[in-house]
């Protein structure tokens, strides 16, 4: 299937590892002009070894000014952004008794504002040009509450609402906004969540992993490349009438209608 992504300018935040890197590689393979953003220059350098010709920008996206500069640099170097994939930031998983107001605030910074600070300038530029797609990689923690992911889940829930709201606000201006809610995915971030789960339940991390996988009807975690496959489709012209939706990819853990 030709996804018509060749030559498109694509920015992937959190693009140096995990789901973000899988997305960056997939867009690159389709012939897109790819830029990745990460807080770590070392991680960017490693990622770019497999993305010859792609651009990388070190930025802490919790800082709105740094996010703005990253967007400006991308458009200066590659041209107007056609597709933005937000995959940066992850709230620390914390047992309920360890939560503090500061931890809740940090979760919103890490997951919510790291997205807002990028999609705010991007969507306004896209709307002026009359075209663009934003894909927010969010997480099912915003839909199904987990004791060790309350603060991060609250940030995810806020992102889900922002995604649907932006889609409605900009649908008439040629911009589509969609979200993806991955469940347990085989990335480095899984380890942190398993540590919190193990601590809360008084079990080992290996046992926590075993229990987590047993709860997945498909019997396994998702691979980052599987999340990337859906991201590419939603960002492509083949999904031209899809906007304002959040698609769950959790292996049927939460088989809900809405």
Secondary structure, DSSP 8 states (H G I E B T S, - for coil): -----TT-EEEEETTTSHHHHHHHHHHHHTT-EEEEEES-HHHHHHHHTTSTT-EEEE--TTSHHHHHHHHHHHHHHT-S-SEEEE---------GGG--HHHHHHHIIIIIIHHHHHHHHHHHHHHHHT-EEEEEE--GGGTS--TT-HHHHHHHHHHHHHHHHHHHHHGGGTEEEEEEEE-SBSSTHHHHHHHHHHHHHT--HHHHHHHHHHT-TTSS-B-HHHHHHHHHHHHSGGGTT--S-EEEESTTTT----
